[in-house]
């Protein structure tokens, strides 16, 4: 067979050019990969410093998350280039070795996603309850419950082991500390370790920074639809029928249970055939003694009330949470709810029961801070 020197020379030149291009591609991609790893390592170190500092720093966290986003985008661009190199140079060992190094030796993308999902569940329920977030904040709740407010729980056996029930409690504290502590008490003290889903006021669900945490704690927005849906699912639900009137009471009116709305609680109990568990919290009404209110500020803030507390830091008072015996409304029907006088009467009886339990607790208390 006759050889062709010119064709052999051309083939060698093509092979040399392909080797050079492949080596250049390897060098560039390897350099970009090293730079990307450095950026990610730097972001991770900054994130660790931020998380270890007390109080945190929102601006720094935002910058770190932005840097991680940019790194992830850069990584995706690099992945596209590597896939192109693999397709165009699939017979070249240099490009294939880089692909194997990138895809098998260092799963950077998965690591970034793990960092971003730290402290957050991949799935939450319909109302935003996040079990991973709850596990993170549970030590804080435990400190407040056992060490700071030293809460004593009475009558926890009155809560049913299963099925729907509505916890009806007095409200105070300027912020929903009482809802969190009642939920924690049921979770830790009840033999069935049930989770009580307290409903949060509308204005709380609109507060910056606070609203996401309230949702992750499992406190849905307060409305009849949410409460009815949870009860029909067999959940334990908590409500504060006093509403804003409860958390906005001045110190001189403490432990005077305000009107329970217009009978919405009674209608909810009758419609869902759920028992009411009256709850009396003693000690929470002194943690933020409200000396006055400046509600004219509300037109600028959008918050319905603006209490002025004597102390911005919640005081370490001694709490008692008392659960009363269940009150059943099975004998009433939807037709009975058309009788406004009956609804108001039942509503007032429920309010009076909570008030009597509070007075009973106050009689046994000897000190605000020592119980």
HELIX and SHEET records of a PDB file:
HELIX    1   1 UNK A    5  UNK A   52  1                                  48    
HELIX    2   2 UNK A   58  UNK A   88  1                                  31    
HELIX    3   3 UNK A   93  UNK A  105  1                                  13    
HELIX    4   4 UNK A  108  UNK A  116  1                                   9    
HELIX    5   5 UNK A  131  UNK A  143  1                                  13    
HELIX    6   6 UNK A  144  UNK A  148  3                                   5    
HELIX    7   7 UNK A  156  UNK A  158  5                                   3    
HELIX    8   8 UNK A  177  UNK A  189  1                                  13    
HELIX    9   9 UNK A  204  UNK A  206  5                                   3    
HELIX   10  10 UNK A  210  UNK A  216  1                                   7    
HELIX   11  11 UNK A  224  UNK A  232  1                                   9    
HELIX   12  12 UNK A  244  UNK A  247  1                                   4    
HELIX   13  13 UNK A  251  UNK A  253  5                                   3    
HELIX   14  14 UNK A  264  UNK A  272  1                                   9    
HELIX   15  15 UNK A  284  UNK A  286  5                                   3    
HELIX   16  16 UNK A  295  UNK A  297  5                                   3    
HELIX   17  17 UNK A  298  UNK A  301  1                                   4    
HELIX   18  18 UNK A  335  UNK A  338  5                                   4    
HELIX   19  19 UNK A  340  UNK A  364  1                                  25    
SHEET    1   A 6 UNK A 152  UNK A 154  0                                        
SHEET    2   A 6 UNK A 320  UNK A 327  1                                        
SHEET    3   A 6 UNK A 275  UNK A 282 -1                                        
SHEET    4   A 6 UNK A 165  UNK A 169  1                                        
SHEET    5   A 6 UNK A 236  UNK A 239  1                                        
SHEET    6   A 6 UNK A 196  UNK A 198  1                                        
SHEET    1   B 2 UNK A 290  UNK A 293  0                                        
SHEET    2   B 2 UNK A 307  UNK A 309 -1                                        
END                                                                             
